[in-house]
Every structure is written in structure tokens, then in C-alpha cells.
Amino acid sequence: MARLGISLFRRGAWLFSMLRRKRYIVNILRLLWLLFRDPRVPLHLKGLLVLAIAYVLSPLDFIPASLFLVFGMVDDFAIVLMTVNYFLQRVPQDVVDEHMAMMDPEFKEAFRQGQAL
């Protein structure tokens, strides 16, 4: 279990660096949307993404932003990062490959080299 947490942290750290490059955000969102709409992706994984979005939009927080300012937003961001990482790790690889064929070549290369999520 600890190893999974370390793996998610490393992959999440890459996503933090990706956020500096705005062109990748569009590709990540597009990939997530295509995978979410694909009927071959298990329903429980799609539900997990919906729960993460609901948590971010919900007024309930583990760390309230009104009390801890920046730290209140960090927990929302961390939950989204972990959910996206988990989702992409669990989606069948052939489905991801099929949708990656439509992506930007630079993003595809980063994803293939293990630098993406």
C-alpha cells in the first residue's frame, strides 16, 4: 500500500510540473473526457471521477479554505490529482492507447516515456 502511495506521489509530482505547461492541461482534460465517455471503461472508475469533482464543488472540505487559506485548496487539488492518477492507472491500456492516437504528438511522447501521470 505504501508503494502505491509513493507511485501516486511521483506521478502526481509530474502533473504539478505539467500544470505549468498549459497546452498539456487541454490534452489531459480531453483524454479524461474521451475515456469517461467510452463504454469499455468500468463504471466504478467513472464514478470515482464524478465523486472527485463533486468533492471539489462541495462546500464540505477536510481542510476548510476559510480557516487555512491556501492549504484549504491544496486538499481539493490533491484529491483530484490522486483520482486522475488512479483512474488512468486502472483504465484498460488498449482503450487508453486508442484515445491517445488522437492526441498531440508531444503529449503522446511524454505519456509513453512515463513522464505523464
C-alpha positions as CSV (number, residue, x, y, z in Angstrom):
1,M,0.0,0.0,0.0
2,A,2.8,2.4,0.8
3,R,4.4,1.7,-2.5
4,L,1.2,2.7,-4.3
5,G,1.2,6.0,-2.4
6,I,4.8,6.7,-3.4
7,S,4.0,5.8,-7.0
8,L,1.0,8.2,-7.0
9,F,3.0,10.9,-5.4
10,R,5.7,10.6,-8.1
11,R,3.1,10.6,-10.8
12,G,1.3,13.5,-9.2
13,A,4.5,15.5,-9.0
14,W,4.8,15.2,-12.7
15,L,1.3,16.6,-13.1
16,F,2.3,19.5,-10.9
17,S,5.1,20.3,-13.4
18,M,2.7,19.8,-16.3
19,L,0.4,22.4,-14.9
20,R,3.0,25.0,-15.8
21,R,2.6,24.0,-19.4
22,K,-1.0,25.0,-20.3
23,R,-1.1,23.0,-23.5
24,Y,-1.0,19.7,-21.6
25,I,-3.9,20.6,-19.5
26,V,-6.2,20.6,-22.5
27,N,-4.8,17.2,-23.6
28,I,-5.3,15.7,-20.1
29,L,-8.9,17.0,-19.9
30,R,-9.6,15.8,-23.5
31,L,-8.2,12.3,-22.7
32,L,-10.2,12.1,-19.5
33,W,-13.4,13.2,-21.3
34,L,-12.8,10.6,-24.1
35,L,-12.2,7.9,-21.5
36,F,-15.2,8.9,-19.4
37,R,-17.5,8.6,-22.4
38,D,-16.0,5.3,-23.6
39,P,-18.3,2.3,-22.7
40,R,-15.3,0.0,-22.2
41,V,-14.1,1.9,-19.1
42,P,-15.6,0.4,-15.9
43,L,-18.4,2.3,-14.3
44,H,-16.8,2.4,-10.9
45,L,-13.8,4.3,-12.3
46,K,-16.2,6.8,-13.9
47,G,-18.0,7.1,-10.6
48,L,-14.7,7.9,-8.9
49,L,-14.1,10.8,-11.2
50,V,-17.6,12.1,-10.6
51,L,-17.0,11.9,-6.8
52,A,-13.8,13.8,-7.1
53,I,-15.5,16.6,-9.0
54,A,-18.4,16.6,-6.5
55,Y,-15.9,16.9,-3.6
56,V,-14.2,19.9,-5.2
57,L,-17.5,21.6,-5.8
58,S,-19.0,20.6,-2.4
59,P,-18.9,23.2,0.4
60,L,-17.7,20.4,2.7
61,D,-13.9,20.1,3.0
62,F,-11.3,18.1,5.0
63,I,-9.4,21.4,5.4
64,P,-11.6,24.4,5.2
65,A,-10.3,27.1,2.9
66,S,-11.8,29.9,5.1
67,L,-9.6,28.8,8.0
68,F,-6.4,27.8,6.4
69,L,-6.4,29.9,3.2
70,V,-4.1,28.2,0.6
71,F,-4.0,24.9,2.4
72,G,-7.8,24.6,2.1
73,M,-7.4,24.5,-1.7
74,V,-4.5,22.1,-1.6
75,D,-6.6,19.2,-0.3
76,D,-9.0,19.7,-3.2
77,F,-6.2,19.7,-5.7
78,A,-4.5,16.6,-4.1
79,I,-7.8,14.6,-4.3
80,V,-8.2,15.5,-7.9
81,L,-4.6,14.5,-8.7
82,M,-4.9,11.2,-6.9
83,T,-8.2,10.4,-8.5
84,V,-6.9,11.2,-12.0
85,N,-3.8,9.1,-11.4
86,Y,-5.8,6.2,-10.1
87,F,-8.2,6.4,-13.0
88,L,-5.5,6.4,-15.6
89,Q,-3.7,3.5,-14.0
90,R,-6.8,1.4,-13.9
91,V,-8.3,2.1,-17.3
92,P,-7.6,-0.8,-19.8
93,Q,-4.4,0.0,-21.6
94,D,-5.8,-0.7,-25.1
95,V,-8.6,1.9,-24.5
96,V,-6.0,4.5,-23.4
97,D,-3.8,3.7,-26.5
98,E,-6.8,4.1,-28.8
99,H,-7.7,7.5,-27.5
100,M,-4.0,8.6,-27.2
101,A,-3.8,8.2,-31.0
102,M,-5.9,11.4,-31.3
103,M,-3.7,13.4,-29.0
104,D,-0.9,15.9,-29.6
105,P,2.4,14.1,-30.6
106,E,4.4,15.8,-27.9
107,F,1.9,14.8,-25.2
108,K,1.8,11.2,-26.5
109,E,5.6,11.0,-26.3
110,A,5.6,12.3,-22.7
111,F,2.9,9.9,-21.8
112,R,4.7,6.9,-23.4
113,Q,8.0,7.8,-21.6
114,G,6.3,7.6,-18.3
115,Q,6.6,11.3,-17.7
116,A,2.9,11.8,-18.0
117,L,1.0,10.8,-14.9
